Amino acid sequence: MSSDLAHKPLDSPCRRQCCLDEHEQCIGCGRTLQEILDWGAADNARRRLICQAAEQRLRERQQRH
């Protein structure tokens, strides 16, 4: 990986389907409200963790429905 790519901030996983459920989780991207608020200041390591957790929430949501 080039050093330019390593330092480039990860893009937001926002899918423009923003709506929070009863657990304050976005039904579009799977992030919690706090993760959405934290995104701008988060480094890439934190952003990767947020994305992984959000993907897991989306998979769990799909399994329930």
CHARMM-style PDB file with segment names, atoms N, HN, CA, C and O in Angstrom:
ATOM      1  N   MET     1       0.857  -1.174   0.000  1.00  0.00      PROA
ATOM      2  CA  MET     1       0.000   0.000   0.000  1.00  0.00      PROA
ATOM      3  C   MET     1       0.900   1.233   0.000  1.00  0.00      PROA
ATOM      4  O   MET     1       1.845   1.313   0.785  1.00  0.00      PROA
ATOM      5  N   SER     2       0.618   2.167  -0.854  1.00  0.00      PROA
ATOM      6  HN  SER     2      -0.149   2.102  -1.492  1.00  0.00      PROA
ATOM      7  CA  SER     2       1.433   3.379  -0.888  1.00  0.00      PROA
ATOM      8  C   SER     2       1.152   4.220   0.351  1.00  0.00      PROA
ATOM      9  O   SER     2       0.090   4.116   0.965  1.00  0.00      PROA
ATOM     10  N   SER     3       2.121   5.052   0.702  1.00  0.00      PROA
ATOM     11  HN  SER     3       2.984   5.137   0.202  1.00  0.00      PROA
ATOM     12  CA  SER     3       1.943   5.867   1.903  1.00  0.00      PROA
ATOM     13  C   SER     3       0.799   6.871   1.741  1.00  0.00      PROA
ATOM     14  O   SER     3       0.161   7.243   2.726  1.00  0.00      PROA
ATOM     15  N   ASP     4       0.535   7.315   0.500  1.00  0.00      PROA
ATOM     16  HN  ASP     4       1.053   7.013  -0.300  1.00  0.00      PROA
ATOM     17  CA  ASP     4      -0.592   8.230   0.271  1.00  0.00      PROA
ATOM     18  C   ASP     4      -1.910   7.569   0.645  1.00  0.00      PROA
ATOM     19  O   ASP     4      -2.753   8.186   1.296  1.00  0.00      PROA
ATOM     20  N   LEU     5      -2.094   6.310   0.235  1.00  0.00      PROA
ATOM     21  HN  LEU     5      -1.409   5.809  -0.294  1.00  0.00      PROA
ATOM     22  CA  LEU     5      -3.336   5.606   0.538  1.00  0.00      PROA
ATOM     23  C   LEU     5      -3.453   5.286   2.024  1.00  0.00      PROA
ATOM     24  O   LEU     5      -4.549   5.299   2.583  1.00  0.00      PROA
ATOM     25  N   ALA     6      -2.336   5.003   2.651  1.00  0.00      PROA
ATOM     26  HN  ALA     6      -1.445   4.992   2.196  1.00  0.00      PROA
ATOM     27  CA  ALA     6      -2.362   4.661   4.073  1.00  0.00      PROA
ATOM     28  C   ALA     6      -2.815   5.844   4.926  1.00  0.00      PROA
ATOM     29  O   ALA     6      -3.404   5.644   5.988  1.00  0.00      PROA
ATOM     30  N   HSD     7      -2.552   7.060   4.481  1.00  0.00      PROA
ATOM     31  HN  HSD     7      -2.074   7.223   3.618  1.00  0.00      PROA
ATOM     32  CA  HSD     7      -2.898   8.248   5.258  1.00  0.00      PROA
ATOM     33  C   HSD     7      -4.208   8.888   4.824  1.00  0.00      PROA
ATOM     34  O   HSD     7      -4.719   9.773   5.510  1.00  0.00      PROA
ATOM     35  N   LYS     8      -4.753   8.458   3.704  1.00  0.00      PROA
ATOM     36  HN  LYS     8      -4.338   7.739   3.146  1.00  0.00      PROA
ATOM     37  CA  LYS     8      -6.019   9.018   3.215  1.00  0.00      PROA
ATOM     38  C   LYS     8      -7.144   8.554   4.143  1.00  0.00      PROA
ATOM     39  O   LYS     8      -7.266   7.357   4.406  1.00  0.00      PROA
ATOM     40  N   PRO     9      -7.957   9.469   4.637  1.00  0.00      PROA
ATOM     41  CA  PRO     9      -9.067   9.075   5.516  1.00  0.00      PROA
ATOM     42  C   PRO     9     -10.040   8.137   4.792  1.00  0.00      PROA
ATOM     43  O   PRO     9     -10.356   8.330   3.618  1.00  0.00      PROA
ATOM     44  N   LEU    10     -10.501   7.129   5.516  1.00  0.00      PROA
ATOM     45  HN  LEU    10     -10.244   6.972   6.470  1.00  0.00      PROA
ATOM     46  CA  LEU    10     -11.491   6.216   4.956  1.00  0.00      PROA
ATOM     47  C   LEU    10     -12.779   6.984   4.685  1.00  0.00      PROA
ATOM     48  O   LEU    10     -13.172   7.855   5.461  1.00  0.00      PROA
ATOM     49  N   ASP    11     -13.422   6.654   3.585  1.00  0.00      PROA
ATOM     50  HN  ASP    11     -13.103   5.947   2.954  1.00  0.00      PROA
ATOM     51  CA  ASP    11     -14.695   7.289   3.246  1.00  0.00      PROA
ATOM     52  C   ASP    11     -15.797   6.819   4.190  1.00  0.00      PROA
ATOM     53  O   ASP    11     -15.768   5.699   4.701  1.00  0.00      PROA
ATOM     54  N   SER    12     -16.745   7.681   4.401  1.00  0.00      PROA
ATOM     55  HN  SER    12     -16.769   8.591   3.986  1.00  0.00      PROA
ATOM     56  CA  SER    12     -17.900   7.361   5.231  1.00  0.00      PROA
ATOM     57  C   SER    12     -18.712   6.239   4.586  1.00  0.00      PROA
ATOM     58  O   SER    12     -18.875   6.211   3.366  1.00  0.00      PROA
ATOM     59  N   PRO    13     -19.220   5.315   5.403  1.00  0.00      PROA
ATOM     60  CA  PRO    13     -20.061   4.249   4.866  1.00  0.00      PROA
ATOM     61  C   PRO    13     -21.515   4.682   4.648  1.00  0.00      PROA
ATOM     62  O   PRO    13     -22.369   3.851   4.338  1.00  0.00      PROA
ATOM     63  N   CYS    14     -21.794   5.963   4.808  1.00  0.00      PROA
ATOM     64  HN  CYS    14     -21.101   6.638   5.061  1.00  0.00      PROA
ATOM     65  CA  CYS    14     -23.158   6.472   4.661  1.00  0.00      PROA
ATOM     66  C   CYS    14     -23.720   6.071   3.309  1.00  0.00      PROA
ATOM     67  O   CYS    14     -23.057   6.205   2.281  1.00  0.00      PROA
ATOM     68  N   ARG    15     -24.962   5.574   3.324  1.00  0.00      PROA
ATOM     69  HN  ARG    15     -25.501   5.465   4.160  1.00  0.00      PROA
ATOM     70  CA  ARG    15     -25.649   5.137   2.100  1.00  0.00      PROA
ATOM     71  C   ARG    15     -26.809   6.058   1.752  1.00  0.00      PROA
ATOM     72  O   ARG    15     -27.612   5.746   0.873  1.00  0.00      PROA
ATOM     73  N   ARG    16     -26.897   7.177   2.432  1.00  0.00      PROA
ATOM     74  HN  ARG    16     -26.245   7.430   3.147  1.00  0.00      PROA
ATOM     75  CA  ARG    16     -27.957   8.167   2.218  1.00  0.00      PROA
ATOM     76  C   ARG    16     -29.348   7.567   2.439  1.00  0.00      PROA
ATOM     77  O   ARG    16     -30.317   7.942   1.778  1.00  0.00      PROA
ATOM     78  N   GLN    17     -29.421   6.625   3.386  1.00  0.00      PROA
ATOM     79  HN  GLN    17     -28.635   6.320   3.923  1.00  0.00      PROA
ATOM     80  CA  GLN    17     -30.690   6.036   3.806  1.00  0.00      PROA
ATOM     81  C   GLN    17     -30.808   6.241   5.317  1.00  0.00      PROA
ATOM     82  O   GLN    17     -31.121   5.320   6.071  1.00  0.00      PROA
ATOM     83  N   CYS    18     -30.547   7.470   5.723  1.00  0.00      PROA
ATOM     84  HN  CYS    18     -30.293   8.218   5.110  1.00  0.00      PROA
ATOM     85  CA  CYS    18     -30.413   7.791   7.138  1.00  0.00      PROA
ATOM     86  C   CYS    18     -31.753   7.761   7.864  1.00  0.00      PROA
ATOM     87  O   CYS    18     -32.675   8.516   7.555  1.00  0.00      PROA
ATOM     88  N   CYS    19     -31.824   6.876   8.822  1.00  0.00      PROA
ATOM     89  HN  CYS    19     -31.075   6.262   9.073  1.00  0.00      PROA
ATOM     90  CA  CYS    19     -32.986   6.784   9.702  1.00  0.00      PROA
ATOM     91  C   CYS    19     -32.560   5.938  10.893  1.00  0.00      PROA
ATOM     92  O   CYS    19     -32.119   4.802  10.718  1.00  0.00      PROA
ATOM     93  N   LEU    20     -32.684   6.470  12.085  1.00  0.00      PROA
ATOM     94  HN  LEU    20     -33.042   7.393  12.227  1.00  0.00      PROA
ATOM     95  CA  LEU    20     -32.277   5.735  13.276  1.00  0.00      PROA
ATOM     96  C   LEU    20     -33.420   4.868  13.781  1.00  0.00      PROA
ATOM     97  O   LEU    20     -34.578   5.286  13.801  1.00  0.00      PROA
ATOM     98  N   ASP    21     -33.071   3.648  14.191  1.00  0.00      PROA
ATOM     99  HN  ASP    21     -32.131   3.308  14.175  1.00  0.00      PROA
ATOM    100  CA  ASP    21     -34.074   2.753  14.759  1.00  0.00      PROA
ATOM    101  C   ASP    21     -34.196   2.998  16.261  1.00  0.00      PROA
ATOM    102  O   ASP    21     -33.656   3.975  16.779  1.00  0.00      PROA
ATOM    103  N   GLU    22     -34.889   2.132  16.943  1.00  0.00      PROA
ATOM    104  HN  GLU    22     -35.328   1.339  16.522  1.00  0.00      PROA
ATOM    105  CA  GLU    22     -35.126   2.305  18.378  1.00  0.00      PROA
ATOM    106  C   GLU    22     -33.854   2.147  19.220  1.00  0.00      PROA
ATOM    107  O   GLU    22     -33.845   2.496  20.401  1.00  0.00      PROA
ATOM    108  N   HSD    23     -32.782   1.622  18.615  1.00  0.00      PROA
ATOM    109  HN  HSD    23     -32.789   1.339  17.656  1.00  0.00      PROA
ATOM    110  CA  HSD    23     -31.502   1.456  19.307  1.00  0.00      PROA
ATOM    111  C   HSD    23     -30.495   2.540  18.904  1.00  0.00      PROA
ATOM    112  O   HSD    23     -29.303   2.420  19.188  1.00  0.00      PROA
ATOM    113  N   GLU    24     -30.981   3.599  18.241  1.00  0.00      PROA
ATOM    114  HN  GLU    24     -31.949   3.696  18.011  1.00  0.00      PROA
ATOM    115  CA  GLU    24     -30.144   4.684  17.733  1.00  0.00      PROA
ATOM    116  C   GLU    24     -29.080   4.170  16.775  1.00  0.00      PROA
ATOM    117  O   GLU    24     -27.934   4.619  16.800  1.00  0.00      PROA
ATOM    118  N   GLN    25     -29.482   3.207  15.916  1.00  0.00      PROA
ATOM    119  HN  GLN    25     -30.413   2.843  15.895  1.00  0.00      PROA
ATOM    120  CA  GLN    25     -28.621   2.677  14.875  1.00  0.00      PROA
ATOM    121  C   GLN    25     -29.233   3.034  13.531  1.00  0.00      PROA
ATOM    122  O   GLN    25     -30.438   2.889  13.324  1.00  0.00      PROA
ATOM    123  N   CYS    26     -28.385   3.504  12.617  1.00  0.00      PROA
ATOM    124  HN  CYS    26     -27.407   3.622  12.785  1.00  0.00      PROA
ATOM    125  CA  CYS    26     -28.861   3.876  11.293  1.00  0.00      PROA
ATOM    126  C   CYS    26     -29.248   2.622  10.516  1.00  0.00      PROA
ATOM    127  O   CYS    26     -28.470   1.671  10.441  1.00  0.00      PROA
ATOM    128  N   ILE    27     -30.444   2.619   9.942  1.00  0.00      PROA
ATOM    129  HN  ILE    27     -31.076   3.392  10.003  1.00  0.00      PROA
ATOM    130  CA  ILE    27     -30.871   1.448   9.172  1.00  0.00      PROA
ATOM    131  C   ILE    27     -30.192   1.391   7.803  1.00  0.00      PROA
ATOM    132  O   ILE    27     -30.245   0.360   7.131  1.00  0.00      PROA
ATOM    133  N   GLY    28     -29.559   2.483   7.384  1.00  0.00      PROA
ATOM    134  HN  GLY    28     -29.516   3.320   7.929  1.00  0.00      PROA
ATOM    135  CA  GLY    28     -28.859   2.498   6.105  1.00  0.00      PROA
ATOM    136  C   GLY    28     -27.450   1.949   6.194  1.00  0.00      PROA
ATOM    137  O   GLY    28     -27.090   1.035   5.451  1.00  0.00      PROA
ATOM    138  N   CYS    29     -26.647   2.498   7.099  1.00  0.00      PROA
ATOM    139  HN  CYS    29     -26.939   3.240   7.703  1.00  0.00      PROA
ATOM    140  CA  CYS    29     -25.231   2.114   7.173  1.00  0.00      PROA
ATOM    141  C   CYS    29     -24.895   1.234   8.373  1.00  0.00      PROA
ATOM    142  O   CYS    29     -23.834   0.610   8.396  1.00  0.00      PROA
ATOM    143  N   GLY    30     -25.769   1.170   9.362  1.00  0.00      PROA
ATOM    144  HN  GLY    30     -26.631   1.677   9.343  1.00  0.00      PROA
ATOM    145  CA  GLY    30     -25.534   0.323  10.525  1.00  0.00      PROA
ATOM    146  C   GLY    30     -24.777   0.977  11.662  1.00  0.00      PROA
ATOM    147  O   GLY    30     -24.597   0.369  12.717  1.00  0.00      PROA
ATOM    148  N   ARG    31     -24.330   2.215  11.462  1.00  0.00      PROA
ATOM    149  HN  ARG    31     -24.476   2.709  10.605  1.00  0.00      PROA
ATOM    150  CA  ARG    31     -23.597   2.881  12.539  1.00  0.00      PROA
ATOM    151  C   ARG    31     -24.559   3.374  13.616  1.00  0.00      PROA
ATOM    152  O   ARG    31     -25.725   3.667  13.353  1.00  0.00      PROA
ATOM    153  N   THR    32     -24.033   3.455  14.833  1.00  0.00      PROA
ATOM    154  HN  THR    32     -23.086   3.217  15.047  1.00  0.00      PROA
ATOM    155  CA  THR    32     -24.817   4.045  15.917  1.00  0.00      PROA
ATOM    156  C   THR    32     -24.744   5.569  15.788  1.00  0.00      PROA
ATOM    157  O   THR    32     -23.888   6.103  15.081  1.00  0.00      PROA
ATOM    158  N   LEU    33     -25.632   6.243  16.464  1.00  0.00      PROA
ATOM    159  HN  LEU    33     -26.327   5.810  17.038  1.00  0.00      PROA
ATOM    160  CA  LEU    33     -25.609   7.702  16.453  1.00  0.00      PROA
ATOM    161  C   LEU    33     -24.256   8.213  16.938  1.00  0.00      PROA
ATOM    162  O   LEU    33     -23.699   9.143  16.355  1.00  0.00      PROA
ATOM    163  N   GLN    34     -23.730   7.615  17.996  1.00  0.00      PROA
ATOM    164  HN  GLN    34     -24.183   6.860  18.470  1.00  0.00      PROA
ATOM    165  CA  GLN    34     -22.433   8.059  18.514  1.00  0.00      PROA
ATOM    166  C   GLN    34     -21.322   7.838  17.494  1.00  0.00      PROA
ATOM    167  O   GLN    34     -20.441   8.687  17.358  1.00  0.00      PROA
ATOM    168  N   GLU    35     -21.343   6.727  16.781  1.00  0.00      PROA
ATOM    169  HN  GLU    35     -22.059   6.037  16.892  1.00  0.00      PROA
ATOM    170  CA  GLU    35     -20.331   6.465  15.753  1.00  0.00      PROA
ATOM    171  C   GLU    35     -20.428   7.477  14.615  1.00  0.00      PROA
ATOM    172  O   GLU    35     -19.409   7.909  14.077  1.00  0.00      PROA
ATOM    173  N   ILE    36     -21.635   7.849  14.253  1.00  0.00      PROA
ATOM    174  HN  ILE    36     -22.463   7.498  14.689  1.00  0.00      PROA
ATOM    175  CA  ILE    36     -21.829   8.864  13.211  1.00  0.00      PROA
ATOM    176  C   ILE    36     -21.243  10.193  13.674  1.00  0.00      PROA
ATOM    177  O   ILE    36     -20.556  10.873  12.912  1.00  0.00      PROA
ATOM    178  N   LEU    37     -21.516  10.557  14.919  1.00  0.00      PROA
ATOM    179  HN  LEU    37     -22.074  10.004  15.537  1.00  0.00      PROA
ATOM    180  CA  LEU    37     -21.004  11.814  15.469  1.00  0.00      PROA
ATOM    181  C   LEU    37     -19.479  11.795  15.595  1.00  0.00      PROA
ATOM    182  O   LEU    37     -18.828  12.821  15.401  1.00  0.00      PROA
ATOM    183  N   ASP    38     -18.914  10.642  15.916  1.00  0.00      PROA
ATOM    184  HN  ASP    38     -19.443   9.808  16.073  1.00  0.00      PROA
ATOM    185  CA  ASP    38     -17.469  10.503  16.106  1.00  0.00      PROA
ATOM    186  C   ASP    38     -16.690  10.428  14.795  1.00  0.00      PROA
ATOM    187  O   ASP    38     -15.484  10.674  14.788  1.00  0.00      PROA
ATOM    188  N   TRP    39     -17.352  10.093  13.686  1.00  0.00      PROA
ATOM    189  HN  TRP    39     -18.332   9.893  13.691  1.00  0.00      PROA
ATOM    190  CA  TRP    39     -16.675   9.787  12.432  1.00  0.00      PROA
ATOM    191  C   TRP    39     -15.683  10.864  11.999  1.00  0.00      PROA
ATOM    192  O   TRP    39     -14.554  10.532  11.638  1.00  0.00      PROA
ATOM    193  N   GLY    40     -16.055  12.104  12.024  1.00  0.00      PROA
ATOM    194  HN  GLY    40     -16.972  12.373  12.317  1.00  0.00      PROA
ATOM    195  CA  GLY    40     -15.206  13.178  11.521  1.00  0.00      PROA
ATOM    196  C   GLY    40     -13.864  13.289  12.222  1.00  0.00      PROA
ATOM    197  O   GLY    40     -12.864  13.633  11.590  1.00  0.00      PROA
ATOM    198  N   ALA    41     -13.825  13.008  13.505  1.00  0.00      PROA
ATOM    199  HN  ALA    41     -14.637  12.729  14.018  1.00  0.00      PROA
ATOM    200  CA  ALA    41     -12.585  13.124  14.271  1.00  0.00      PROA
ATOM    201  C   ALA    41     -11.838  11.797  14.390  1.00  0.00      PROA
ATOM    202  O   ALA    41     -10.724  11.761  14.911  1.00  0.00      PROA
ATOM    203  N   ALA    42     -12.437  10.713  13.915  1.00  0.00      PROA
ATOM    204  HN  ALA    42     -13.342  10.742  13.491  1.00  0.00      PROA
ATOM    205  CA  ALA    42     -11.836   9.385  14.079  1.00  0.00      PROA
ATOM    206  C   ALA    42     -10.673   9.172  13.118  1.00  0.00      PROA
ATOM    207  O   ALA    42     -10.709   9.615  11.971  1.00  0.00      PROA
ATOM    208  N   ASP    43      -9.631   8.480  13.609  1.00  0.00      PROA
ATOM    209  HN  ASP    43      -9.602   8.120  14.541  1.00  0.00      PROA
ATOM    210  CA  ASP    43      -8.536   8.108  12.716  1.00  0.00      PROA
ATOM    211  C   ASP    43      -8.947   6.855  11.936  1.00  0.00      PROA
ATOM    212  O   ASP    43     -10.004   6.280  12.196  1.00  0.00      PROA
ATOM    213  N   ASN    44      -8.117   6.436  10.986  1.00  0.00      PROA
ATOM    214  HN  ASN    44      -7.259   6.904  10.774  1.00  0.00      PROA
ATOM    215  CA  ASN    44      -8.480   5.301  10.137  1.00  0.00      PROA
ATOM    216  C   ASN    44      -8.674   4.011  10.920  1.00  0.00      PROA
ATOM    217  O   ASN    44      -9.541   3.208  10.573  1.00  0.00      PROA
ATOM    218  N   ALA    45      -7.895   3.797  11.958  1.00  0.00      PROA
ATOM    219  HN  ALA    45      -7.191   4.448  12.240  1.00  0.00      PROA
ATOM    220  CA  ALA    45      -8.059   2.585  12.761  1.00  0.00      PROA
ATOM    221  C   ALA    45      -9.446   2.565  13.404  1.00  0.00      PROA
ATOM    222  O   ALA    45     -10.135   1.545  13.373  1.00  0.00      PROA
ATOM    223  N   ARG    46      -9.846   3.682  13.979  1.00  0.00      PROA
ATOM    224  HN  ARG    46      -9.287   4.510  14.004  1.00  0.00      PROA
ATOM    225  CA  ARG    46     -11.185   3.776  14.594  1.00  0.00      PROA
ATOM    226  C   ARG    46     -12.270   3.650  13.531  1.00  0.00      PROA
ATOM    227  O   ARG    46     -13.289   3.000  13.763  1.00  0.00      PROA
ATOM    228  N   ARG    47     -12.064   4.261  12.377  1.00  0.00      PROA
ATOM    229  HN  ARG    47     -11.236   4.789  12.189  1.00  0.00      PROA
ATOM    230  CA  ARG    47     -13.051   4.176  11.305  1.00  0.00      PROA
ATOM    231  C   ARG    47     -13.231   2.729  10.831  1.00  0.00      PROA
ATOM    232  O   ARG    47     -14.350   2.308  10.538  1.00  0.00      PROA
ATOM    233  N   ARG    48     -12.133   1.969  10.755  1.00  0.00      PROA
ATOM    234  HN  ARG    48     -11.224   2.310  10.993  1.00  0.00      PROA
ATOM    235  CA  ARG    48     -12.247   0.558  10.365  1.00  0.00      PROA
ATOM    236  C   ARG    48     -13.067  -0.213  11.392  1.00  0.00      PROA
ATOM    237  O   ARG    48     -13.907  -1.035  11.029  1.00  0.00      PROA
ATOM    238  N   LEU    49     -12.824   0.051  12.676  1.00  0.00      PROA
ATOM    239  HN  LEU    49     -12.141   0.720  12.971  1.00  0.00      PROA
ATOM    240  CA  LEU    49     -13.592  -0.613  13.726  1.00  0.00      PROA
ATOM    241  C   LEU    49     -15.074  -0.255  13.641  1.00  0.00      PROA
ATOM    242  O   LEU    49     -15.937  -1.119  13.797  1.00  0.00      PROA
ATOM    243  N   ILE    50     -15.363   1.011  13.397  1.00  0.00      PROA
ATOM    244  HN  ILE    50     -14.662   1.713  13.271  1.00  0.00      PROA
ATOM    245  CA  ILE    50     -16.751   1.449  13.247  1.00  0.00      PROA
ATOM    246  C   ILE    50     -17.405   0.715  12.073  1.00  0.00      PROA
ATOM    247  O   ILE    50     -18.527   0.223  12.197  1.00  0.00      PROA
ATOM    248  N   CYS    51     -16.713   0.639  10.941  1.00  0.00      PROA
ATOM    249  HN  CYS    51     -15.801   1.039  10.840  1.00  0.00      PROA
ATOM    250  CA  CYS    51     -17.267  -0.025   9.756  1.00  0.00      PROA
ATOM    251  C   CYS    51     -17.511  -1.509  10.004  1.00  0.00      PROA
ATOM    252  O   CYS    51     -18.532  -2.053   9.582  1.00  0.00      PROA
ATOM    253  N   GLN    52     -16.577  -2.163  10.687  1.00  0.00      PROA
ATOM    254  HN  GLN    52     -15.748  -1.722  11.029  1.00  0.00      PROA
ATOM    255  CA  GLN    52     -16.749  -3.587  10.989  1.00  0.00      PROA
ATOM    256  C   GLN    52     -17.959  -3.815  11.883  1.00  0.00      PROA
ATOM    257  O   GLN    52     -18.754  -4.723  11.640  1.00  0.00      PROA
ATOM    258  N   ALA    53     -18.097  -2.996  12.913  1.00  0.00      PROA
ATOM    259  HN  ALA    53     -17.451  -2.258  13.110  1.00  0.00      PROA
ATOM    260  CA  ALA    53     -19.235  -3.132  13.825  1.00  0.00      PROA
ATOM    261  C   ALA    53     -20.544  -2.836  13.101  1.00  0.00      PROA
ATOM    262  O   ALA    53     -21.547  -3.511  13.326  1.00  0.00      PROA
ATOM    263  N   ALA    54     -20.534  -1.827  12.230  1.00  0.00      PROA
ATOM    264  HN  ALA    54     -19.719  -1.278  12.047  1.00  0.00      PROA
ATOM    265  CA  ALA    54     -21.742  -1.460  11.483  1.00  0.00      PROA
ATOM    266  C   ALA    54     -22.162  -2.579  10.538  1.00  0.00      PROA
ATOM    267  O   ALA    54     -23.347  -2.897  10.435  1.00  0.00      PROA
ATOM    268  N   GLU    55     -21.190  -3.178   9.847  1.00  0.00      PROA
ATOM    269  HN  GLU    55     -20.227  -2.920   9.931  1.00  0.00      PROA
ATOM    270  CA  GLU    55     -21.503  -4.297   8.941  1.00  0.00      PROA
ATOM    271  C   GLU    55     -22.110  -5.464   9.710  1.00  0.00      PROA
ATOM    272  O   GLU    55     -23.049  -6.107   9.239  1.00  0.00      PROA
ATOM    273  N   GLN    56     -21.570  -5.734  10.897  1.00  0.00      PROA
ATOM    274  HN  GLN    56     -20.808  -5.212  11.279  1.00  0.00      PROA
ATOM    275  CA  GLN    56     -22.118  -6.816  11.720  1.00  0.00      PROA
ATOM    276  C   GLN    56     -23.561  -6.509  12.116  1.00  0.00      PROA
ATOM    277  O   GLN    56     -24.414  -7.396  12.092  1.00  0.00      PROA
ATOM    278  N   ARG    57     -23.831  -5.269  12.475  1.00  0.00      PROA
ATOM    279  HN  ARG    57     -23.138  -4.549  12.495  1.00  0.00      PROA
ATOM    280  CA  ARG    57     -25.210  -4.895  12.833  1.00  0.00      PROA
ATOM    281  C   ARG    57     -26.151  -5.068  11.647  1.00  0.00      PROA
ATOM    282  O   ARG    57     -27.275  -5.543  11.808  1.00  0.00      PROA
ATOM    283  N   LEU    58     -25.699  -4.687  10.466  1.00  0.00      PROA
ATOM    284  HN  LEU    58     -24.786  -4.302  10.336  1.00  0.00      PROA
ATOM    285  CA  LEU    58     -26.538  -4.836   9.277  1.00  0.00      PROA
ATOM    286  C   LEU    58     -26.827  -6.313   8.992  1.00  0.00      PROA
ATOM    287  O   LEU    58     -27.953  -6.672   8.646  1.00  0.00      PROA
ATOM    288  N   ARG    59     -25.802  -7.170   9.139  1.00  0.00      PROA
ATOM    289  HN  ARG    59     -24.888  -6.878   9.420  1.00  0.00      PROA
ATOM    290  CA  ARG    59     -26.012  -8.621   8.928  1.00  0.00      PROA
ATOM    291  C   ARG    59     -27.019  -9.157   9.936  1.00  0.00      PROA
ATOM    292  O   ARG    59     -27.908  -9.930   9.579  1.00  0.00      PROA
ATOM    293  N   GLU    60     -26.882  -8.746  11.196  1.00  0.00      PROA
ATOM    294  HN  GLU    60     -26.160  -8.117  11.486  1.00  0.00      PROA
ATOM    295  CA  GLU    60     -27.820  -9.202  12.229  1.00  0.00      PROA
ATOM    296  C   GLU    60     -29.232  -8.718  11.934  1.00  0.00      PROA
ATOM    297  O   GLU    60     -30.194  -9.458  12.138  1.00  0.00      PROA
ATOM    298  N   ARG    61     -29.367  -7.482  11.455  1.00  0.00      PROA
ATOM    299  HN  ARG    61     -28.586  -6.881  11.290  1.00  0.00      PROA
ATOM    300  CA  ARG    61     -30.680  -6.926  11.108  1.00  0.00      PROA
ATOM    301  C   ARG    61     -31.323  -7.748   9.982  1.00  0.00      PROA
ATOM    302  O   ARG    61     -32.513  -8.059  10.032  1.00  0.00      PROA
ATOM    303  N   GLN    62     -30.524  -8.094   8.972  1.00  0.00      PROA
ATOM    304  HN  GLN    62     -29.557  -7.842   8.932  1.00  0.00      PROA
ATOM    305  CA  GLN    62     -31.044  -8.881   7.857  1.00  0.00      PROA
ATOM    306  C   GLN    62     -31.493 -10.261   8.308  1.00  0.00      PROA
ATOM    307  O   GLN    62     -32.494 -10.778   7.813  1.00  0.00      PROA
ATOM    308  N   GLN    63     -30.772 -10.858   9.234  1.00  0.00      PROA
ATOM    309  HN  GLN    63     -29.959 -10.437   9.637  1.00  0.00      PROA
ATOM    310  CA  GLN    63     -31.128 -12.186   9.740  1.00  0.00      PROA
ATOM    311  C   GLN    63     -32.428 -12.152  10.536  1.00  0.00      PROA
ATOM    312  O   GLN    63     -33.195 -13.114  10.521  1.00  0.00      PROA
ATOM    313  N   ARG    64     -32.676 -11.029  11.239  1.00  0.00      PROA
ATOM    314  HN  ARG    64     -32.052 -10.247  11.252  1.00  0.00      PROA
ATOM    315  CA  ARG    64     -33.912 -10.906  12.024  1.00  0.00      PROA
ATOM    316  C   ARG    64     -35.133 -10.689  11.152  1.00  0.00      PROA
ATOM    317  O   ARG    64     -36.244 -11.067  11.526  1.00  0.00      PROA
ATOM    318  N   HSD    65     -34.930 -10.074   9.975  1.00  0.00      PROA
ATOM    319  HN  HSD    65     -34.027  -9.767   9.671  1.00  0.00      PROA
ATOM    320  CA  HSD    65     -36.084  -9.712   9.144  1.00  0.00      PROA
ATOM    321  C   HSD    65     -36.229 -10.613   7.995  1.00  0.00      PROA
ATOM    322  OT1 HSD    65     -37.150 -10.449   7.195  1.00  0.00      PROA
TER     323      HSD     65
END
